[in-house]
Amino acid sequence: MDRLKGFLRTSLLGGVVVILPVAILASVSVWIFNLVTGLIEPLTRLLIKDSQLNEYVAEVIVIILILVSCFFVGVLVRTRLGAFLYRVIETRILKLAPGYSMIKETVLQIFGSRKDSPFSSVAIAQIFGNDTLVTAFITDRHPDGSYTLFVPTGPNPTSGLIYHLDEKFVHPVNIPVQDAMRSIISCGAGSAKLMQDFTAQRMRGG
């Protein structure tokens, strides 16, 4: 009887482990698709009105056109004139918009890498001076050895809190900033590398 109960329990849990990630992935994919199609709806309606295309075909065409536009803009800003125009527009218009710089930094950390990024490295911080640990980005290091940290909220890394901590409460970890950013967006999932590096440093007395 116990073996039967164990078999049923492990089989049920095994099925949940297989099905649940797929269901969550499908739900997130549908949510992203609905978000994107909602944003491009005006263009989709215009295309349907002018060409009588099926709604889904029109959405695919609009998405392809947006991707092509992104490609050509990327090519343009690689030129001297395009880079100059982009700098002027960003400095005089875009950077005046609240939150633009943080959103841009987040996008750069997810899709690219910058050596001059203020999010130069990742750390585990004891923001309360006890055993409570948080994932943080080191944004500045001061002459007295203390740190300024940005601790983002999950799953939205564009908001968070700034802390100024003594170096004894800040433990830099050797993982890519992109990996830490992805773990924040996924509400902590994928933090194993971060914690393993932190634990290894503690064992070494670092």
Secondary structure, 3 states (H helix, E strand, C coil): CHHHHHHHHHHHHHHHHHHHHHHHHHHHHHHHHHHHHHHCHHHHHHHHHHHCCCHHHHHHHHHHHHHHHHHHHHHHHCCHHHHHHHHHHHHHCHHHCCCHHHHHHHHHHHHCCCCCCCCCEEEEECCCCCCCCEEEEEEEECCCCCEEEEEECCCCCCCEEEEEECHHHEEEECCCHHHHHHHHHCCCCCCHHHHHHHHHHHHHCC
